[in-house]
């Protein structure tokens, strides 16, 4: 299901990093995210809500751009 907040996301299993690209063009990398969390977010009906509830505040992040 498309998101009104998240344009796309990628998961890098070798480094357990979730990259989230927002519709605004901003890009964030969330570190040490288990692949299970990525798969749950991918399957979620509201990716923005999932991000807010299960990732933000739980995992360190770095603003890429």
PDBQT receptor file of N, H, CA, C and O in Angstrom, charges set to zero:
ATOM      1  N   UNK A   1       0.852  -1.178   0.000  1.00  0.00    +0.000 N 
ATOM      2  CA  UNK A   1       0.000   0.000   0.000  1.00  0.00    +0.000 C 
ATOM      3  C   UNK A   1       0.901   1.246   0.000  1.00  0.00    +0.000 C 
ATOM      4  O   UNK A   1       1.843   1.319   0.788  1.00  0.00    +0.000 OA
ATOM      5  N   UNK A   2       0.628   2.206  -0.856  1.00  0.00    +0.000 N 
ATOM      6  H   UNK A   2      -0.138   2.147  -1.496  1.00  0.00    +0.000 HD
ATOM      7  CA  UNK A   2       1.430   3.435  -0.890  1.00  0.00    +0.000 C 
ATOM      8  C   UNK A   2       1.275   4.239   0.403  1.00  0.00    +0.000 C 
ATOM      9  O   UNK A   2       0.256   4.166   1.090  1.00  0.00    +0.000 OA
ATOM     10  N   UNK A   3       2.301   4.989   0.699  1.00  0.00    +0.000 N 
ATOM     11  H   UNK A   3       3.129   5.048   0.141  1.00  0.00    +0.000 HD
ATOM     12  CA  UNK A   3       2.290   5.830   1.900  1.00  0.00    +0.000 C 
ATOM     13  C   UNK A   3       2.232   7.290   1.494  1.00  0.00    +0.000 C 
ATOM     14  O   UNK A   3       2.790   7.674   0.466  1.00  0.00    +0.000 OA
ATOM     15  N   UNK A   4       1.561   8.103   2.294  1.00  0.00    +0.000 N 
ATOM     16  H   UNK A   4       1.108   7.791   3.129  1.00  0.00    +0.000 HD
ATOM     17  CA  UNK A   4       1.505   9.535   2.015  1.00  0.00    +0.000 C 
ATOM     18  C   UNK A   4       2.727  10.257   2.570  1.00  0.00    +0.000 C 
ATOM     19  O   UNK A   4       2.942  11.433   2.278  1.00  0.00    +0.000 OA
ATOM     20  N   UNK A   5       3.529   9.551   3.371  1.00  0.00    +0.000 N 
ATOM     21  H   UNK A   5       3.354   8.595   3.608  1.00  0.00    +0.000 HD
ATOM     22  CA  UNK A   5       4.691  10.151   4.018  1.00  0.00    +0.000 C 
ATOM     23  C   UNK A   5       6.004   9.559   3.490  1.00  0.00    +0.000 C 
ATOM     24  O   UNK A   5       6.983  10.281   3.296  1.00  0.00    +0.000 OA
ATOM     25  N   UNK A   6       6.017   8.252   3.263  1.00  0.00    +0.000 N 
ATOM     26  H   UNK A   6       5.223   7.666   3.420  1.00  0.00    +0.000 HD
ATOM     27  CA  UNK A   6       7.236   7.549   2.866  1.00  0.00    +0.000 C 
ATOM     28  C   UNK A   6       7.186   7.227   1.378  1.00  0.00    +0.000 C 
ATOM     29  O   UNK A   6       6.264   6.568   0.898  1.00  0.00    +0.000 OA
ATOM     30  N   UNK A   7       8.194   7.704   0.662  1.00  0.00    +0.000 N 
ATOM     31  H   UNK A   7       8.944   8.239   1.052  1.00  0.00    +0.000 HD
ATOM     32  CA  UNK A   7       8.283   7.435  -0.773  1.00  0.00    +0.000 C 
ATOM     33  C   UNK A   7       8.730   6.004  -1.012  1.00  0.00    +0.000 C 
ATOM     34  O   UNK A   7       8.108   5.270  -1.782  1.00  0.00    +0.000 OA
ATOM     35  N   UNK A   8       9.811   5.610  -0.350  1.00  0.00    +0.000 N 
ATOM     36  H   UNK A   8      10.315   6.206   0.275  1.00  0.00    +0.000 HD
ATOM     37  CA  UNK A   8      10.325   4.243  -0.476  1.00  0.00    +0.000 C 
ATOM     38  C   UNK A   8      11.245   3.948   0.694  1.00  0.00    +0.000 C 
ATOM     39  O   UNK A   8      11.620   4.843   1.452  1.00  0.00    +0.000 OA
ATOM     40  N   UNK A   9      11.599   2.690   0.828  1.00  0.00    +0.000 N 
ATOM     41  H   UNK A   9      11.295   1.962   0.213  1.00  0.00    +0.000 HD
ATOM     42  CA  UNK A   9      12.533   2.296   1.870  1.00  0.00    +0.000 C 
ATOM     43  C   UNK A   9      13.344   1.115   1.363  1.00  0.00    +0.000 C 
ATOM     44  O   UNK A   9      12.894   0.337   0.522  1.00  0.00    +0.000 OA
ATOM     45  N   UNK A  10      14.558   1.006   1.899  1.00  0.00    +0.000 N 
ATOM     46  H   UNK A  10      14.924   1.638   2.582  1.00  0.00    +0.000 HD
ATOM     47  CA  UNK A  10      15.461  -0.080   1.534  1.00  0.00    +0.000 C 
ATOM     48  C   UNK A  10      16.063  -0.632   2.809  1.00  0.00    +0.000 C 
ATOM     49  O   UNK A  10      16.294   0.094   3.776  1.00  0.00    +0.000 OA
ATOM     50  N   UNK A  11      16.315  -1.942   2.793  1.00  0.00    +0.000 N 
ATOM     51  H   UNK A  11      16.128  -2.532   2.008  1.00  0.00    +0.000 HD
ATOM     52  CA  UNK A  11      16.957  -2.563   3.946  1.00  0.00    +0.000 C 
ATOM     53  C   UNK A  11      18.278  -3.165   3.509  1.00  0.00    +0.000 C 
ATOM     54  O   UNK A  11      18.354  -3.846   2.486  1.00  0.00    +0.000 OA
ATOM     55  N   UNK A  12      19.322  -2.911   4.295  1.00  0.00    +0.000 N 
ATOM     56  H   UNK A  12      19.260  -2.358   5.126  1.00  0.00    +0.000 HD
ATOM     57  CA  UNK A  12      20.660  -3.419   4.023  1.00  0.00    +0.000 C 
ATOM     58  C   UNK A  12      21.012  -4.421   5.126  1.00  0.00    +0.000 C 
ATOM     59  O   UNK A  12      21.502  -4.032   6.186  1.00  0.00    +0.000 OA
ATOM     60  N   UNK A  13      20.762  -5.709   4.877  1.00  0.00    +0.000 N 
ATOM     61  H   UNK A  13      20.364  -6.026   4.016  1.00  0.00    +0.000 HD
ATOM     62  CA  UNK A  13      20.933  -6.717   5.931  1.00  0.00    +0.000 C 
ATOM     63  C   UNK A  13      22.366  -6.871   6.433  1.00  0.00    +0.000 C 
ATOM     64  O   UNK A  13      22.572  -7.195   7.603  1.00  0.00    +0.000 OA
ATOM     65  N   UNK A  14      23.349  -6.649   5.585  1.00  0.00    +0.000 N 
ATOM     66  H   UNK A  14      23.182  -6.386   4.635  1.00  0.00    +0.000 HD
ATOM     67  CA  UNK A  14      24.744  -6.818   6.007  1.00  0.00    +0.000 C 
ATOM     68  C   UNK A  14      25.124  -5.858   7.130  1.00  0.00    +0.000 C 
ATOM     69  O   UNK A  14      26.009  -6.150   7.934  1.00  0.00    +0.000 OA
ATOM     70  N   UNK A  15      24.442  -4.702   7.181  1.00  0.00    +0.000 N 
ATOM     71  H   UNK A  15      23.722  -4.464   6.528  1.00  0.00    +0.000 HD
ATOM     72  CA  UNK A  15      24.728  -3.698   8.212  1.00  0.00    +0.000 C 
ATOM     73  C   UNK A  15      23.496  -3.367   9.053  1.00  0.00    +0.000 C 
ATOM     74  O   UNK A  15      23.529  -2.434   9.856  1.00  0.00    +0.000 OA
ATOM     75  N   UNK A  16      22.418  -4.114   8.878  1.00  0.00    +0.000 N 
ATOM     76  H   UNK A  16      22.391  -4.871   8.225  1.00  0.00    +0.000 HD
ATOM     77  CA  UNK A  16      21.167  -3.936   9.638  1.00  0.00    +0.000 C 
ATOM     78  C   UNK A  16      20.689  -2.486   9.630  1.00  0.00    +0.000 C 
ATOM     79  O   UNK A  16      20.321  -1.929  10.664  1.00  0.00    +0.000 OA
ATOM     80  N   UNK A  17      20.703  -1.891   8.441  1.00  0.00    +0.000 N 
ATOM     81  H   UNK A  17      21.001  -2.343   7.601  1.00  0.00    +0.000 HD
ATOM     82  CA  UNK A  17      20.309  -0.491   8.302  1.00  0.00    +0.000 C 
ATOM     83  C   UNK A  17      19.058  -0.377   7.435  1.00  0.00    +0.000 C 
ATOM     84  O   UNK A  17      18.964  -0.961   6.355  1.00  0.00    +0.000 OA
ATOM     85  N   UNK A  18      18.113   0.386   7.941  1.00  0.00    +0.000 N 
ATOM     86  H   UNK A  18      18.189   0.860   8.818  1.00  0.00    +0.000 HD
ATOM     87  CA  UNK A  18      16.893   0.690   7.207  1.00  0.00    +0.000 C 
ATOM     88  C   UNK A  18      16.995   2.117   6.696  1.00  0.00    +0.000 C 
ATOM     89  O   UNK A  18      17.109   3.059   7.481  1.00  0.00    +0.000 OA
ATOM     90  N   UNK A  19      16.953   2.274   5.391  1.00  0.00    +0.000 N 
ATOM     91  H   UNK A  19      16.860   1.510   4.753  1.00  0.00    +0.000 HD
ATOM     92  CA  UNK A  19      16.968   3.615   4.787  1.00  0.00    +0.000 C 
ATOM     93  C   UNK A  19      15.540   3.978   4.401  1.00  0.00    +0.000 C 
ATOM     94  O   UNK A  19      14.870   3.245   3.674  1.00  0.00    +0.000 OA
ATOM     95  N   UNK A  20      15.091   5.121   4.900  1.00  0.00    +0.000 N 
ATOM     96  H   UNK A  20      15.636   5.717   5.490  1.00  0.00    +0.000 HD
ATOM     97  CA  UNK A  20      13.741   5.604   4.615  1.00  0.00    +0.000 C 
ATOM     98  C   UNK A  20      13.863   6.897   3.806  1.00  0.00    +0.000 C 
ATOM     99  O   UNK A  20      14.524   7.847   4.225  1.00  0.00    +0.000 OA
ATOM    100  N   UNK A  21      13.219   6.912   2.650  1.00  0.00    +0.000 N 
ATOM    101  H   UNK A  21      12.682   6.140   2.310  1.00  0.00    +0.000 HD
ATOM    102  CA  UNK A  21      13.186   8.097   1.799  1.00  0.00    +0.000 C 
ATOM    103  C   UNK A  21      11.763   8.645   1.854  1.00  0.00    +0.000 C 
ATOM    104  O   UNK A  21      10.804   7.990   1.446  1.00  0.00    +0.000 OA
ATOM    105  N   UNK A  22      11.660   9.858   2.367  1.00  0.00    +0.000 N 
ATOM    106  H   UNK A  22      12.439  10.391   2.698  1.00  0.00    +0.000 HD
ATOM    107  CA  UNK A  22      10.353  10.485   2.544  1.00  0.00    +0.000 C 
ATOM    108  C   UNK A  22       9.925  11.216   1.271  1.00  0.00    +0.000 C 
ATOM    109  O   UNK A  22      10.759  11.542   0.426  1.00  0.00    +0.000 OA
ATOM    110  N   UNK A  23       8.645  11.468   1.142  1.00  0.00    +0.000 N 
ATOM    111  H   UNK A  23       7.967  11.204   1.828  1.00  0.00    +0.000 HD
ATOM    112  CA  UNK A  23       8.125  12.173  -0.032  1.00  0.00    +0.000 C 
ATOM    113  C   UNK A  23       8.698  13.585  -0.130  1.00  0.00    +0.000 C 
ATOM    114  O   UNK A  23       8.688  14.183  -1.206  1.00  0.00    +0.000 OA
ATOM    115  N   UNK A  24       9.193  14.115   0.969  1.00  0.00    +0.000 N 
ATOM    116  H   UNK A  24       9.201  13.629   1.843  1.00  0.00    +0.000 HD
ATOM    117  CA  UNK A  24       9.805  15.449   0.978  1.00  0.00    +0.000 C 
ATOM    118  C   UNK A  24      11.205  15.437   0.366  1.00  0.00    +0.000 C 
ATOM    119  O   UNK A  24      11.781  16.489   0.090  1.00  0.00    +0.000 OA
ATOM    120  N   UNK A  25      11.748  14.222   0.157  1.00  0.00    +0.000 N 
ATOM    121  H   UNK A  25      11.279  13.368   0.381  1.00  0.00    +0.000 HD
ATOM    122  CA  UNK A  25      13.098  14.083  -0.368  1.00  0.00    +0.000 C 
ATOM    123  C   UNK A  25      14.139  13.841   0.710  1.00  0.00    +0.000 C 
ATOM    124  O   UNK A  25      15.291  13.536   0.403  1.00  0.00    +0.000 OA
ATOM    125  N   UNK A  26      13.748  13.972   1.964  1.00  0.00    +0.000 N 
ATOM    126  H   UNK A  26      12.812  14.219   2.214  1.00  0.00    +0.000 HD
ATOM    127  CA  UNK A  26      14.682  13.723   3.060  1.00  0.00    +0.000 C 
ATOM    128  C   UNK A  26      14.941  12.224   3.192  1.00  0.00    +0.000 C 
ATOM    129  O   UNK A  26      14.040  11.407   3.003  1.00  0.00    +0.000 OA
ATOM    130  N   UNK A  27      16.192  11.873   3.521  1.00  0.00    +0.000 N 
ATOM    131  H   UNK A  27      16.924  12.537   3.675  1.00  0.00    +0.000 HD
ATOM    132  CA  UNK A  27      16.601  10.477   3.631  1.00  0.00    +0.000 C 
ATOM    133  C   UNK A  27      17.212  10.252   5.010  1.00  0.00    +0.000 C 
ATOM    134  O   UNK A  27      18.068  11.015   5.456  1.00  0.00    +0.000 OA
ATOM    135  N   UNK A  28      16.761   9.198   5.674  1.00  0.00    +0.000 N 
ATOM    136  H   UNK A  28      16.065   8.578   5.311  1.00  0.00    +0.000 HD
ATOM    137  CA  UNK A  28      17.283   8.838   6.990  1.00  0.00    +0.000 C 
ATOM    138  C   UNK A  28      17.691   7.368   6.987  1.00  0.00    +0.000 C 
ATOM    139  O   UNK A  28      17.008   6.519   6.413  1.00  0.00    +0.000 OA
ATOM    140  N   UNK A  29      18.812   7.087   7.636  1.00  0.00    +0.000 N 
ATOM    141  H   UNK A  29      19.367   7.776   8.102  1.00  0.00    +0.000 HD
ATOM    142  CA  UNK A  29      19.244   5.715   7.874  1.00  0.00    +0.000 C 
ATOM    143  C   UNK A  29      19.027   5.393   9.344  1.00  0.00    +0.000 C 
ATOM    144  O   UNK A  29      19.522   6.104  10.219  1.00  0.00    +0.000 OA
ATOM    145  N   UNK A  30      18.294   4.331   9.615  1.00  0.00    +0.000 N 
ATOM    146  H   UNK A  30      17.893   3.753   8.905  1.00  0.00    +0.000 HD
ATOM    147  CA  UNK A  30      18.069   3.844  10.974  1.00  0.00    +0.000 C 
ATOM    148  C   UNK A  30      18.971   2.633  11.186  1.00  0.00    +0.000 C 
ATOM    149  O   UNK A  30      18.927   1.675  10.414  1.00  0.00    +0.000 OA
ATOM    150  N   UNK A  31      19.791   2.679  12.236  1.00  0.00    +0.000 N 
ATOM    151  H   UNK A  31      19.828   3.457  12.864  1.00  0.00    +0.000 HD
ATOM    152  CA  UNK A  31      20.843   1.685  12.480  1.00  0.00    +0.000 C 
ATOM    153  C   UNK A  31      20.368   0.554  13.385  1.00  0.00    +0.000 C 
ATOM    154  O   UNK A  31      19.504   0.738  14.243  1.00  0.00    +0.000 OA
ATOM    155  N   UNK A  32      20.957  -0.622  13.171  1.00  0.00    +0.000 N 
ATOM    156  H   UNK A  32      21.659  -0.772  12.474  1.00  0.00    +0.000 HD
ATOM    157  CA  UNK A  32      20.715  -1.820  13.998  1.00  0.00    +0.000 C 
ATOM    158  C   UNK A  32      19.249  -2.239  14.027  1.00  0.00    +0.000 C 
ATOM    159  O   UNK A  32      18.743  -2.694  15.053  1.00  0.00    +0.000 OA
ATOM    160  N   UNK A  33      18.583  -2.082  12.907  1.00  0.00    +0.000 N 
ATOM    161  H   UNK A  33      18.994  -1.712  12.073  1.00  0.00    +0.000 HD
ATOM    162  CA  UNK A  33      17.176  -2.474  12.789  1.00  0.00    +0.000 C 
ATOM    163  C   UNK A  33      17.111  -3.946  12.380  1.00  0.00    +0.000 C 
ATOM    164  O   UNK A  33      17.650  -4.315  11.337  1.00  0.00    +0.000 OA
ATOM    165  N   UNK A  34      16.466  -4.786  13.177  1.00  0.00    +0.000 N 
ATOM    166  H   UNK A  34      16.028  -4.487  14.025  1.00  0.00    +0.000 HD
ATOM    167  CA  UNK A  34      16.334  -6.195  12.781  1.00  0.00    +0.000 C 
ATOM    168  C   UNK A  34      15.513  -6.328  11.492  1.00  0.00    +0.000 C 
ATOM    169  O   UNK A  34      14.594  -5.549  11.239  1.00  0.00    +0.000 OA
ATOM    170  N   UNK A  35      15.861  -7.311  10.706  1.00  0.00    +0.000 N 
ATOM    171  H   UNK A  35      16.608  -7.944  10.912  1.00  0.00    +0.000 HD
ATOM    172  CA  UNK A  35      15.149  -7.527   9.442  1.00  0.00    +0.000 C 
ATOM    173  C   UNK A  35      13.659  -7.772   9.683  1.00  0.00    +0.000 C 
ATOM    174  O   UNK A  35      12.826  -7.409   8.852  1.00  0.00    +0.000 OA
ATOM    175  N   UNK A  36      13.329  -8.382  10.806  1.00  0.00    +0.000 N 
ATOM    176  H   UNK A  36      14.006  -8.677  11.481  1.00  0.00    +0.000 HD
ATOM    177  CA  UNK A  36      11.924  -8.627  11.169  1.00  0.00    +0.000 C 
ATOM    178  C   UNK A  36      11.140  -7.312  11.224  1.00  0.00    +0.000 C 
ATOM    179  O   UNK A  36       9.999  -7.248  10.767  1.00  0.00    +0.000 OA
ATOM    180  N   UNK A  37      11.753  -6.268  11.782  1.00  0.00    +0.000 N 
ATOM    181  H   UNK A  37      12.680  -6.320  12.153  1.00  0.00    +0.000 HD
ATOM    182  CA  UNK A  37      11.096  -4.962  11.882  1.00  0.00    +0.000 C 
ATOM    183  C   UNK A  37      10.860  -4.395  10.481  1.00  0.00    +0.000 C 
ATOM    184  O   UNK A  37       9.786  -3.869  10.188  1.00  0.00    +0.000 OA
ATOM    185  N   UNK A  38      11.875  -4.510   9.622  1.00  0.00    +0.000 N 
ATOM    186  H   UNK A  38      12.747  -4.937   9.861  1.00  0.00    +0.000 HD
ATOM    187  CA  UNK A  38      11.726  -4.043   8.239  1.00  0.00    +0.000 C 
ATOM    188  C   UNK A  38      10.565  -4.761   7.545  1.00  0.00    +0.000 C 
ATOM    189  O   UNK A  38       9.742  -4.127   6.885  1.00  0.00    +0.000 OA
ATOM    190  N   UNK A  39      10.507  -6.074   7.698  1.00  0.00    +0.000 N 
ATOM    191  H   UNK A  39      11.175  -6.588   8.235  1.00  0.00    +0.000 HD
ATOM    192  CA  UNK A  39       9.448  -6.856   7.039  1.00  0.00    +0.000 C 
ATOM    193  C   UNK A  39       8.071  -6.482   7.581  1.00  0.00    +0.000 C 
ATOM    194  O   UNK A  39       7.103  -6.410   6.824  1.00  0.00    +0.000 OA
ATOM    195  N   UNK A  40       7.983  -6.244   8.884  1.00  0.00    +0.000 N 
ATOM    196  H   UNK A  40       8.769  -6.302   9.499  1.00  0.00    +0.000 HD
ATOM    197  CA  UNK A  40       6.706  -5.823   9.470  1.00  0.00    +0.000 C 
ATOM    198  C   UNK A  40       6.291  -4.453   8.935  1.00  0.00    +0.000 C 
ATOM    199  O   UNK A  40       5.123  -4.227   8.623  1.00  0.00    +0.000 OA
ATOM    200  N   UNK A  41       7.258  -3.546   8.835  1.00  0.00    +0.000 N 
ATOM    201  H   UNK A  41       8.208  -3.730   9.089  1.00  0.00    +0.000 HD
ATOM    202  CA  UNK A  41       6.942  -2.213   8.311  1.00  0.00    +0.000 C 
ATOM    203  C   UNK A  41       6.497  -2.295   6.860  1.00  0.00    +0.000 C 
ATOM    204  O   UNK A  41       5.539  -1.638   6.453  1.00  0.00    +0.000 OA
ATOM    205  N   UNK A  42       7.200  -3.104   6.090  1.00  0.00    +0.000 N 
ATOM    206  H   UNK A  42       7.978  -3.638   6.421  1.00  0.00    +0.000 HD
ATOM    207  CA  UNK A  42       6.873  -3.280   4.673  1.00  0.00    +0.000 C 
ATOM    208  C   UNK A  42       5.443  -3.814   4.504  1.00  0.00    +0.000 C 
ATOM    209  O   UNK A  42       4.735  -3.427   3.574  1.00  0.00    +0.000 OA
ATOM    210  N   UNK A  43       5.030  -4.700   5.405  1.00  0.00    +0.000 N 
ATOM    211  H   UNK A  43       5.605  -5.015   6.160  1.00  0.00    +0.000 HD
ATOM    212  CA  UNK A  43       3.697  -5.301   5.330  1.00  0.00    +0.000 C 
ATOM    213  C   UNK A  43       2.614  -4.434   5.974  1.00  0.00    +0.000 C 
ATOM    214  O   UNK A  43       1.425  -4.702   5.803  1.00  0.00    +0.000 OA
ATOM    215  N   UNK A  44       3.010  -3.416   6.701  1.00  0.00    +0.000 N 
ATOM    216  H   UNK A  44       3.976  -3.199   6.841  1.00  0.00    +0.000 HD
ATOM    217  CA  UNK A  44       2.066  -2.581   7.433  1.00  0.00    +0.000 C 
ATOM    218  C   UNK A  44       1.149  -1.788   6.492  1.00  0.00    +0.000 C 
ATOM    219  O   UNK A  44       1.562  -1.357   5.416  1.00  0.00    +0.000 OA
ATOM    220  N   UNK A  45      -0.078  -1.612   6.916  1.00  0.00    +0.000 N 
ATOM    221  H   UNK A  45      -0.414  -1.963   7.790  1.00  0.00    +0.000 HD
ATOM    222  CA  UNK A  45      -1.020  -0.830   6.114  1.00  0.00    +0.000 C 
ATOM    223  C   UNK A  45      -0.734   0.669   6.225  1.00  0.00    +0.000 C 
ATOM    224  O   UNK A  45      -1.141   1.446   5.361  1.00  0.00    +0.000 OA
ATOM    225  N   UNK A  46      -0.032   1.075   7.290  1.00  0.00    +0.000 N 
ATOM    226  H   UNK A  46       0.299   0.444   7.992  1.00  0.00    +0.000 HD
ATOM    227  CA  UNK A  46       0.364   2.473   7.456  1.00  0.00    +0.000 C 
ATOM    228  C   UNK A  46       1.842   2.517   7.834  1.00  0.00    +0.000 C 
ATOM    229  O   UNK A  46       2.209   2.385   9.002  1.00  0.00    +0.000 OA
ATOM    230  N   UNK A  47       2.673   2.706   6.823  1.00  0.00    +0.000 N 
ATOM    231  H   UNK A  47       2.375   2.813   5.875  1.00  0.00    +0.000 HD
ATOM    232  CA  UNK A  47       4.110   2.716   7.043  1.00  0.00    +0.000 C 
ATOM    233  C   UNK A  47       4.555   3.888   7.916  1.00  0.00    +0.000 C 
ATOM    234  O   UNK A  47       5.466   3.740   8.730  1.00  0.00    +0.000 OA
ATOM    235  N   UNK A  48       3.930   5.033   7.757  1.00  0.00    +0.000 N 
ATOM    236  H   UNK A  48       3.189   5.153   7.095  1.00  0.00    +0.000 HD
ATOM    237  CA  UNK A  48       4.259   6.184   8.583  1.00  0.00    +0.000 C 
ATOM    238  C   UNK A  48       3.945   5.946  10.044  1.00  0.00    +0.000 C 
ATOM    239  O   UNK A  48       4.741   6.289  10.917  1.00  0.00    +0.000 OA
ATOM    240  N   UNK A  49       2.791   5.361  10.316  1.00  0.00    +0.000 N 
ATOM    241  H   UNK A  49       2.145   5.082   9.607  1.00  0.00    +0.000 HD
ATOM    242  CA  UNK A  49       2.408   5.052  11.696  1.00  0.00    +0.000 C 
ATOM    243  C   UNK A  49       3.342   3.992  12.276  1.00  0.00    +0.000 C 
ATOM    244  O   UNK A  49       3.744   4.085  13.436  1.00  0.00    +0.000 OA
ATOM    245  N   UNK A  50       3.685   2.992  11.480  1.00  0.00    +0.000 N 
ATOM    246  H   UNK A  50       3.358   2.916  10.538  1.00  0.00    +0.000 HD
ATOM    247  CA  UNK A  50       4.601   1.961  11.951  1.00  0.00    +0.000 C 
ATOM    248  C   UNK A  50       5.958   2.578  12.294  1.00  0.00    +0.000 C 
ATOM    249  O   UNK A  50       6.539   2.270  13.335  1.00  0.00    +0.000 OA
ATOM    250  N   UNK A  51       6.450   3.432  11.431  1.00  0.00    +0.000 N 
ATOM    251  H   UNK A  51       5.978   3.682  10.585  1.00  0.00    +0.000 HD
ATOM    252  CA  UNK A  51       7.720   4.118  11.669  1.00  0.00    +0.000 C 
ATOM    253  C   UNK A  51       7.678   4.879  12.991  1.00  0.00    +0.000 C 
ATOM    254  O   UNK A  51       8.609   4.790  13.791  1.00  0.00    +0.000 OA
ATOM    255  N   UNK A  52       6.611   5.620  13.216  1.00  0.00    +0.000 N 
ATOM    256  H   UNK A  52       5.854   5.692  12.565  1.00  0.00    +0.000 HD
ATOM    257  CA  UNK A  52       6.474   6.417  14.439  1.00  0.00    +0.000 C 
ATOM    258  C   UNK A  52       6.378   5.556  15.698  1.00  0.00    +0.000 C 
ATOM    259  O   UNK A  52       6.900   5.931  16.748  1.00  0.00    +0.000 OA
ATOM    260  N   UNK A  53       5.720   4.416  15.596  1.00  0.00    +0.000 N 
ATOM    261  H   UNK A  53       5.296   4.112  14.742  1.00  0.00    +0.000 HD
ATOM    262  CA  UNK A  53       5.477   3.585  16.774  1.00  0.00    +0.000 C 
ATOM    263  C   UNK A  53       6.602   2.600  17.081  1.00  0.00    +0.000 C 
ATOM    264  O   UNK A  53       6.829   2.269  18.245  1.00  0.00    +0.000 OA
ATOM    265  N   UNK A  54       7.310   2.127  16.054  1.00  0.00    +0.000 N 
ATOM    266  H   UNK A  54       7.126   2.396  15.109  1.00  0.00    +0.000 HD
ATOM    267  CA  UNK A  54       8.244   1.021  16.256  1.00  0.00    +0.000 C 
ATOM    268  C   UNK A  54       9.700   1.311  15.904  1.00  0.00    +0.000 C 
ATOM    269  O   UNK A  54      10.581   0.504  16.200  1.00  0.00    +0.000 OA
ATOM    270  N   UNK A  55       9.959   2.457  15.274  1.00  0.00    +0.000 N 
ATOM    271  H   UNK A  55       9.243   3.113  15.033  1.00  0.00    +0.000 HD
ATOM    272  CA  UNK A  55      11.331   2.731  14.842  1.00  0.00    +0.000 C 
ATOM    273  C   UNK A  55      11.857   4.036  15.431  1.00  0.00    +0.000 C 
ATOM    274  O   UNK A  55      12.910   4.047  16.069  1.00  0.00    +0.000 OA
ATOM    275  N   UNK A  56      11.133   5.132  15.222  1.00  0.00    +0.000 N 
ATOM    276  H   UNK A  56      10.278   5.123  14.703  1.00  0.00    +0.000 HD
ATOM    277  CA  UNK A  56      11.570   6.412  15.791  1.00  0.00    +0.000 C 
ATOM    278  C   UNK A  56      11.600   6.308  17.313  1.00  0.00    +0.000 C 
ATOM    279  O   UNK A  56      10.642   5.849  17.935  1.00  0.00    +0.000 OA
ATOM    280  N   UNK A  57      12.703   6.737  17.895  1.00  0.00    +0.000 N 
ATOM    281  H   UNK A  57      13.481   7.110  17.390  1.00  0.00    +0.000 HD
ATOM    282  CA  UNK A  57      12.851   6.664  19.334  1.00  0.00    +0.000 C 
ATOM    283  C   UNK A  57      13.383   5.336  19.835  1.00  0.00    +0.000 C 
ATOM    284  O   UNK A  57      13.772   5.229  20.998  1.00  0.00    +0.000 OA
ATOM    285  N   UNK A  58      13.410   4.322  18.985  1.00  0.00    +0.000 N 
ATOM    286  H   UNK A  58      13.094   4.409  18.041  1.00  0.00    +0.000 HD
ATOM    287  CA  UNK A  58      13.903   3.001  19.362  1.00  0.00    +0.000 C 
ATOM    288  C   UNK A  58      15.274   2.709  18.764  1.00  0.00    +0.000 C 
ATOM    289  O   UNK A  58      16.074   1.975  19.345  1.00  0.00    +0.000 OA
ATOM    290  N   UNK A  59      15.538   3.297  17.591  1.00  0.00    +0.000 N 
ATOM    291  H   UNK A  59      14.889   3.893  17.119  1.00  0.00    +0.000 HD
ATOM    292  CA  UNK A  59      16.782   3.020  16.883  1.00  0.00    +0.000 C 
ATOM    293  C   UNK A  59      17.515   4.325  16.582  1.00  0.00    +0.000 C 
ATOM    294  O   UNK A  59      16.898   5.345  16.274  1.00  0.00    +0.000 OA
ATOM    295  N   UNK A  60      18.837   4.269  16.677  1.00  0.00    +0.000 N 
ATOM    296  H   UNK A  60      19.337   3.440  16.927  1.00  0.00    +0.000 HD
ATOM    297  CA  UNK A  60      19.638   5.431  16.318  1.00  0.00    +0.000 C 
ATOM    298  C   UNK A  60      19.467   5.691  14.833  1.00  0.00    +0.000 C 
ATOM    299  O   UNK A  60      19.221   4.772  14.052  1.00  0.00    +0.000 OA
ATOM    300  N   UNK A  61      19.600   6.951  14.453  1.00  0.00    +0.000 N 
ATOM    301  H   UNK A  61      19.800   7.697  15.088  1.00  0.00    +0.000 HD
ATOM    302  CA  UNK A  61      19.436   7.304  13.048  1.00  0.00    +0.000 C 
ATOM    303  C   UNK A  61      20.450   8.355  12.637  1.00  0.00    +0.000 C 
ATOM    304  O   UNK A  61      21.073   9.012  13.471  1.00  0.00    +0.000 OA
ATOM    305  N   UNK A  62      20.594   8.491  11.349  1.00  0.00    +0.000 N 
ATOM    306  H   UNK A  62      20.087   7.957  10.672  1.00  0.00    +0.000 HD
ATOM    307  CA  UNK A  62      21.475   9.499  10.768  1.00  0.00    +0.000 C 
ATOM    308  C   UNK A  62      20.755  10.086   9.569  1.00  0.00    +0.000 C 
ATOM    309  O   UNK A  62      20.268   9.357   8.704  1.00  0.00    +0.000 OA
ATOM    310  N   UNK A  63      20.692  11.412   9.524  1.00  0.00    +0.000 N 
ATOM    311  H   UNK A  63      21.087  12.004  10.226  1.00  0.00    +0.000 HD
ATOM    312  CA  UNK A  63      20.107  12.086   8.369  1.00  0.00    +0.000 C 
ATOM    313  C   UNK A  63      21.122  12.041   7.232  1.00  0.00    +0.000 C 
ATOM    314  O   UNK A  63      22.252  12.503   7.386  1.00  0.00    +0.000 OA
ATOM    315  N   UNK A  64      20.721  11.487   6.094  1.00  0.00    +0.000 N 
ATOM    316  H   UNK A  64      19.803  11.112   5.969  1.00  0.00    +0.000 HD
ATOM    317  CA  UNK A  64      21.609  11.356   4.950  1.00  0.00    +0.000 C 
ATOM    318  C   UNK A  64      21.520  12.620   4.099  1.00  0.00    +0.000 C 
ATOM    319  O   UNK A  64      22.538  13.176   3.688  1.00  0.00    +0.000 OA
ATOM    320  N   UNK A  65      20.308  13.063   3.842  1.00  0.00    +0.000 N 
ATOM    321  H   UNK A  65      19.480  12.612   4.176  1.00  0.00    +0.000 HD
ATOM    322  CA  UNK A  65      20.104  14.333   3.112  1.00  0.00    +0.000 C 
ATOM    323  C   UNK A  65      18.704  14.849   3.357  1.00  0.00    +0.000 C 
ATOM    324  O   UNK A  65      18.334  15.901   2.835  1.00  0.00    +0.000 OA
TER     325      UNK A  65
